C-alpha cells in the first residue's frame, strides 16, 4: 500500500482490522506495535521505506482472513468532513469521528476533499480508466465491495464525491459498453446524485 506516493502519507499509529483467523505480516515502513485477534496496531514511518507491505502469512480455511481494513490515525469532527484532526480534544463539544471506527462513512480523506472544494465540476476520465478499461457491460464495472478502488473507481463513489462537494460530475463513458449498460449507468446516476447537480457526459 502507498508505494506510489513514497513519503507523502502521514506517519503514526495505523490500525489494521480483519475478520477470520490467521497471521498477518507487515514490512517496509511499518512495524507491529501490538496485536489481538482481529486487530493489529502498526507504527508507520514513511521515512524508513515508502509504502506499507501487508501480507497474509497463514489462514484458517474454515474461517479465512477477510475484510481487511487499514486506517490512518486521527479523524474528523462531526459536521466538518474537510478538516482532519488528531484526536477528540480538537473537537471541543462536537463528536470526534475516528477514521478507524467510521471508515464506512468517512470515504474520502479530509485533505483531499478540502483541496477539491474550489472546483465546480469533476471530470472522471482517469477514475473510470476510460482509455484502457475495456469494460463491455455493466456487470464488469468495479463494485463498491471490490478489494481495491485503485484501478477503476466505483461509479457510486464518484457520485458520492460530487454530492459531498456540490460539484457537477463529468463522466467519460466507456466506448465499448452496450446500450443496456449505458441505461443502467444513467439510472444509477439519477437515483444517487443530488438533483441540484447537472451531469456532463462525454463519449
ROMIVEX-835645 format. One line per field, with one value per residue (C-alpha): x, y negated, z negated; residue number from 1; residue in one letter. Coordinates in steps of 0.1 Angstrom, whole numbers, plus 5000, padded with zeros to 4 digits. Layout:
N
c1 = X / ...
c2 = Y / ...
c3 = Z / ...
resi = NUM / ...
resn = A / ...
This chain:
203
c1 = 5000 / 5010 / 5041 / 5031 / 5033 / 5065 / 5069 / 5037 / 5014 / 5013 / 5034 / 5017 / 4999 / 4976 / 4950 / 4945 / 4913 / 4901 / 4877 / 4887 / 4916 / 4952 / 4985 / 4993 / 5027 / 5038 / 5070 / 5086 / 5076 / 5055 / 5062 / 5037 / 5032 / 5005 / 4980 / 4950 / 4927 / 4912 / 4931 / 4968 / 4983 / 5012 / 5037 / 5042 / 5072 / 5074 / 5110 / 5121 / 5108 / 5080 / 5049 / 5034 / 5036 / 5008 / 5006 / 4986 / 5011 / 4986 / 4948 / 4922 / 4902 / 4871 / 4873 / 4897 / 4912 / 4889 / 4876 / 4910 / 4907 / 4937 / 4930 / 4953 / 4954 / 4931 / 4896 / 4872 / 4849 / 4812 / 4799 / 4833 / 4844 / 4870 / 4894 / 4915 / 4921 / 4944 / 4921 / 4888 / 4904 / 4904 / 4866 / 4855 / 4818 / 4814 / 4817 / 4850 / 4847 / 4878 / 4888 / 4891 / 4856 / 4839 / 4857 / 4824 / 4811 / 4843 / 4851 / 4873 / 4904 / 4896 / 4927 / 4916 / 4881 / 4893 / 4916 / 4887 / 4862 / 4871 / 4861 / 4825 / 4828 / 4849 / 4859 / 4862 / 4881 / 4910 / 4889 / 4869 / 4901 / 4881 / 4911 / 4922 / 4893 / 4880 / 4847 / 4819 / 4790 / 4776 / 4785 / 4822 / 4824 / 4842 / 4816 / 4819 / 4827 / 4858 / 4891 / 4906 / 4894 / 4930 / 4921 / 4886 / 4867 / 4831 / 4805 / 4788 / 4819 / 4823 / 4787 / 4792 / 4822 / 4802 / 4774 / 4797 / 4814 / 4784 / 4803 / 4788 / 4801 / 4816 / 4815 / 4835 / 4815 / 4833 / 4830 / 4827 / 4797 / 4762 / 4731 / 4717 / 4748 / 4746 / 4710 / 4720 / 4747 / 4722 / 4697 / 4724 / 4734 / 4697 / 4689 / 4720 / 4731 / 4719 / 4691 / 4705 / 4736 / 4740 / 4756 / 4781 / 4785 / 4814 / 4816
c2 = 5000 / 4964 / 4974 / 4950 / 4920 / 4925 / 4902 / 4884 / 4900 / 4893 / 4912 / 4926 / 4955 / 4971 / 4997 / 5030 / 5048 / 5080 / 5109 / 5145 / 5164 / 5162 / 5145 / 5111 / 5097 / 5061 / 5047 / 5017 / 4986 / 5005 / 5025 / 5042 / 5025 / 5047 / 5072 / 5091 / 5114 / 5093 / 5062 / 5050 / 5017 / 5008 / 4979 / 4964 / 4942 / 4932 / 4920 / 4956 / 4970 / 4957 / 4978 / 5005 / 5042 / 5063 / 5100 / 5130 / 5155 / 5181 / 5185 / 5209 / 5223 / 5227 / 5191 / 5174 / 5139 / 5114 / 5078 / 5063 / 5026 / 5004 / 4969 / 4940 / 4922 / 4893 / 4885 / 4856 / 4836 / 4843 / 4818 / 4809 / 4835 / 4811 / 4809 / 4838 / 4837 / 4858 / 4865 / 4858 / 4829 / 4808 / 4811 / 4794 / 4800 / 4818 / 4855 / 4869 / 4895 / 4915 / 4930 / 4964 / 4965 / 4947 / 4960 / 4969 / 4933 / 4913 / 4924 / 4895 / 4881 / 4846 / 4831 / 4845 / 4831 / 4797 / 4794 / 4801 / 4777 / 4749 / 4769 / 4768 / 4798 / 4830 / 4850 / 4887 / 4900 / 4913 / 4926 / 4945 / 4957 / 4948 / 4951 / 4985 / 5002 / 5024 / 5026 / 5040 / 5044 / 5031 / 5062 / 5057 / 5024 / 5021 / 5027 / 5008 / 5042 / 5048 / 5052 / 5020 / 4989 / 4982 / 4992 / 4982 / 4964 / 4975 / 4952 / 4949 / 4934 / 4908 / 4898 / 4896 / 4874 / 4849 / 4850 / 4841 / 4813 / 4800 / 4805 / 4814 / 4848 / 4852 / 4889 / 4902 / 4933 / 4964 / 4967 / 5005 / 5009 / 5017 / 4996 / 5015 / 5007 / 4970 / 4971 / 4988 / 4962 / 4934 / 4949 / 4952 / 4915 / 4904 / 4923 / 4913 / 4878 / 4847 / 4834 / 4799 / 4810 / 4813 / 4842 / 4839 / 4869 / 4875 / 4903
c3 = 5000 / 5006 / 5027 / 5054 / 5031 / 5011 / 4980 / 4989 / 4964 / 4926 / 4901 / 4869 / 4855 / 4881 / 4872 / 4891 / 4885 / 4901 / 4898 / 4896 / 4882 / 4895 / 4893 / 4909 / 4916 / 4922 / 4936 / 4954 / 4935 / 4909 / 4878 / 4854 / 4821 / 4806 / 4818 / 4806 / 4827 / 4854 / 4847 / 4851 / 4843 / 4866 / 4864 / 4898 / 4906 / 4943 / 4939 / 4934 / 4967 / 4988 / 4986 / 4964 / 4971 / 4956 / 4963 / 4952 / 4938 / 4927 / 4927 / 4915 / 4945 / 4924 / 4911 / 4936 / 4932 / 4949 / 4949 / 4940 / 4933 / 4927 / 4913 / 4906 / 4873 / 4865 / 4878 / 4882 / 4860 / 4867 / 4893 / 4908 / 4933 / 4947 / 4917 / 4904 / 4866 / 4844 / 4815 / 4798 / 4779 / 4810 / 4815 / 4783 / 4779 / 4813 / 4816 / 4827 / 4855 / 4858 / 4892 / 4876 / 4863 / 4891 / 4922 / 4939 / 4938 / 4940 / 4975 / 4985 / 4968 / 4955 / 4970 / 5004 / 5000 / 4989 / 5019 / 5043 / 5028 / 5053 / 5083 / 5097 / 5120 / 5118 / 5148 / 5141 / 5172 / 5152 / 5123 / 5148 / 5166 / 5198 / 5222 / 5210 / 5191 / 5219 / 5200 / 5223 / 5199 / 5166 / 5146 / 5154 / 5136 / 5102 / 5074 / 5041 / 5024 / 5045 / 5028 / 5042 / 5059 / 5072 / 5108 / 5119 / 5091 / 5085 / 5100 / 5067 / 5052 / 5079 / 5073 / 5036 / 5040 / 5061 / 5036 / 5008 / 5027 / 5045 / 5078 / 5112 / 5124 / 5159 / 5169 / 5198 / 5208 / 5218 / 5256 / 5257 / 5234 / 5248 / 5247 / 5217 / 5197 / 5206 / 5194 / 5161 / 5157 / 5162 / 5138 / 5111 / 5115 / 5115 / 5083 / 5063 / 5075 / 5058 / 5080 / 5079 / 5097 / 5135 / 5154 / 5182 / 5204 / 5228 / 5252
resi = 1 / 2 / 3 / 4 / 5 / 6 / 7 / 8 / 9 / 10 / 11 / 12 / 13 / 14 / 15 / 16 / 17 / 18 / 19 / 20 / 21 / 22 / 23 / 24 / 25 / 26 / 27 / 28 / 29 / 30 / 31 / 32 / 33 / 34 / 35 / 36 / 37 / 38 / 39 / 40 / 41 / 42 / 43 / 44 / 45 / 46 / 47 / 48 / 49 / 50 / 51 / 52 / 53 / 54 / 55 / 56 / 57 / 58 / 59 / 60 / 61 / 62 / 63 / 64 / 65 / 66 / 67 / 68 / 69 / 70 / 71 / 72 / 73 / 74 / 75 / 76 / 77 / 78 / 79 / 80 / 81 / 82 / 83 / 84 / 85 / 86 / 87 / 88 / 89 / 90 / 91 / 92 / 93 / 94 / 95 / 96 / 97 / 98 / 99 / 100 / 101 / 102 / 103 / 104 / 105 / 106 / 107 / 108 / 109 / 110 / 111 / 112 / 113 / 114 / 115 / 116 / 117 / 118 / 119 / 120 / 121 / 122 / 123 / 124 / 125 / 126 / 127 / 128 / 129 / 130 / 131 / 132 / 133 / 134 / 135 / 136 / 137 / 138 / 139 / 140 / 141 / 142 / 143 / 144 / 145 / 146 / 147 / 148 / 149 / 150 / 151 / 152 / 153 / 154 / 155 / 156 / 157 / 158 / 159 / 160 / 161 / 162 / 163 / 164 / 165 / 166 / 167 / 168 / 169 / 170 / 171 / 172 / 173 / 174 / 175 / 176 / 177 / 178 / 179 / 180 / 181 / 182 / 183 / 184 / 185 / 186 / 187 / 188 / 189 / 190 / 191 / 192 / 193 / 194 / 195 / 196 / 197 / 198 / 199 / 200 / 201 / 202 / 203
resn = X / X / X / X / X / X / X / X / X / X / X / X / X / X / X / X / X / X / X / X / X / X / X / X / X / X / X / X / X / X / X / X / X / X / X / X / X / X / X / X / X / X / X / X / X / X / X / X / X / X / X / X / X / X / X / X / X / X / X / X / X / X / X / X / X / X / X / X / X / X / X / X / X / X / X / X / X / X / X / X / X / X / X / X / X / X / X / X / X / X / X / X / X / X / X / X / X / X / X / X / X / X / X / X / X / X / X / X / X / X / X / X / X / X / X / X / X / X / X / X / X / X / X / X / X / X / X / X / X / X / X / X / X / X / X / X / X / X / X / X / X / X / X / X / X / X / X / X / X / X / X / X / X / X / X / X / X / X / X / X / X / X / X / X / X / X / X / X / X / X / X / X / X / X / X / X / X / X / X / X / X / X / X / X / X / X / X / X / X / X / X / X / X / X / X / X / X / X / X / X / X / X / X
